[in-house]
Amino acid sequence: ARPCHPGFDPARRQVFIVGNEAADADSLVTAYAMAALLESADVQAVALAQIPREEFRLRGDALSLFRRAGSEVAADGSPMRMRFWDEVDWDVVRTLDTRSLVLTDHNKMTKIVADVFSGKVEWVLDHHADSRSYPDARVDLDESLGSACTLVTEQYLAKSETLPAEIGILLAGVILLDSRNFDPQEG
């Protein structure tokens, strides 16, 4: 089945959540999990990957994690509830005056993202050195962490939200990957 993404809901504010341009497991999962957390009657949360959907199959760790977590996936293994860069009508997105952006696993927009979201960053969740690019945005940044998934997990806990099993498996899986299974011999 080809992923089908409905249009944008005019009754809600669109919040796009995007990981870094490498679209590694940390970036993909944090965008996906934050979209699940932010989705509400007032917010249409859109998990977004900075790659074409056809490239997802090259990310074996993410492919395996989404399948193991029981996520709804397309025939190629890509998550159905994630939009990929090549699937978005960017002319339509530019017309969404109340759109905003959440950056996960990075804290400075790439040029292609900035072309659509300049001045629209509302939140940054990251574990890399702070570029201090968005002084008006909420910034949750901790360079001591191995994974941005830890920050997303903390957001679920702060909202007293129970982690759905799918989201818990995804977040824990990436935390283990990014921390090399907590093995001190791995550095």
N, C-alpha and C positions, 0 to 999 in steps of 0.2 A: 504494500500500500504506500502510495506517495503521501508524505506529510501534508496535511491541509491546515493552513493557518487562517483563522477568521480575520476579518478586517478589524480595524480599531474601533472600540466602543466609544461613541461620542459622549456618553453619559459618565465616563470615567476618565481620570487623568492617566496618561501613559507614562510609565516608568520603565526605561530600558536598563537592563543590567548586563554589563559586558565585561568579560575577562580580557586578558592581554592578547596581543596579536599572535602569539605562539599557539594559542588555543590548546594549552596542555591540560592535563586532568584537573589541576587546581583551578585554573581559569574557567573551564567548562562547568565543573561541579559548583563552584561558588556562585556563578551567574544563575545556574539552574535552581540551586537551593534558595538563594535570596529572592528569586522571582516567586517561588512557592510561598515564602514567608511574607512578602509584601502584597501579594494578590489579595484584593478585598473588594467590597462593594463600591469603593471609591477609587481604587487603583487597578488598572490593567497592567500587570507586571509582565514584561517581555524579556525572557532570557535570550541573550544574543551572543552568537559566536562570530569572531572576526575571520572566519574562513568559509569557503563554500561547503555545503553539506557533503559533497562528494569526497572532500578531504578528511572527513571525520573517520572514515575507515582506516586511515593511516595512524590513528592514535589508539593503538592496541590496548593500553592500560585503561583509557576512558571507555572504549568499546566494551571491554570486559566488565568494568564496574557498572555501567548502566544496565547491562544484561543481568548481572548478578543481583543488582538491587531490585529487579523486577520492574524497571521503568518501561513505559510503553515506547517501543522502538520501531523504526521503519525496517524494511527488509534489509537495508544495509547496516543496521545496528545503531543508527543515529537516533537520539531521543526525539520523539514526536513533539514534545512540548518545548523544544528549543528552536529558535529561528536562527538561520544561518545567513551570513552577509548577502549572499546572492539571491536570497528569497524575499528580501524586503524591498518594497517600493519606496525608495528614499524621497521621491518627490512628495508622496503622501505624508511621510513622516515629517518633512519640513513644514507642512501645513498645520501640524499639531502644536498649537501655541503653548499648551501647558506641559509639553513633553519634558522629561528630565532624564538624567543619566546617573547610574550608580556604577562606579568602577570597582571591579574586584581583581585582586592579584596583580594590580599595577596602579600607579597613581599619576599618570600623565597620558592623556589621550594621544592616540596616533593621529596622523593627519586626516585619514579618511573618516575617523570618528569625529574629530574636531570640526570637520566640514559640515556635519549635521548637528552636532551638539555643543558648539561653542557657546559658553555662557550658561549651560544647562546642567552642569555637574552639581548634584545635590549631596552626594555621599561617596566616600572612598573607604574601602576595606582592603587593607594591604599589609604585606609583611616585608616590603622592600624599602630601601632608603627613601625618605620623603622628599619629593621634588618641590613641595610647597606650591604647587601650581594652582590650587583652588582654595584661596583663603576664606571664601564664603561658604564652602561646603563643610559638612560634617566629615571629620576624618577619624577613622579608627585604624590606627597603624601601630604595629608592633614588630620591629625588626628581629626580635629574639625568637619569633615563631618559625617553624619549618614550613607552615602551610597557611594560606589565607582561609582555608576551611575551618581552622580553629576559631577565627574571628566570626565566621558565619554561625558556627555552633553556639558561640557565646550570645549571638543575637537571638537565637531561638530560646536559650535559657533566660535571657533578660526579659523576654516577652512572656515567660512562663509557658511557652509553647512546648507541647510534647512533640518530639521529633517523630514524624512519620517514619516507618521502617525503611522505606525507599531512601528518604533523605539521610537518615542515620547511617545506612550502609554506604552511601556515596561519600558523605563527609568523612566517616571513619576510614574508609578505604584510601582516600587521598591523603589524609593525615599520616597513615601508615606508610604510604608510598613516599611522601615527601620527607619523612623523618627516618627513612631507611629501616623501618620496623623497629625503631627505637634502639637499634643496635649500636652501642658505643664504639665498637670496633670499626664501624663504617664512617665515623666522624661526623 
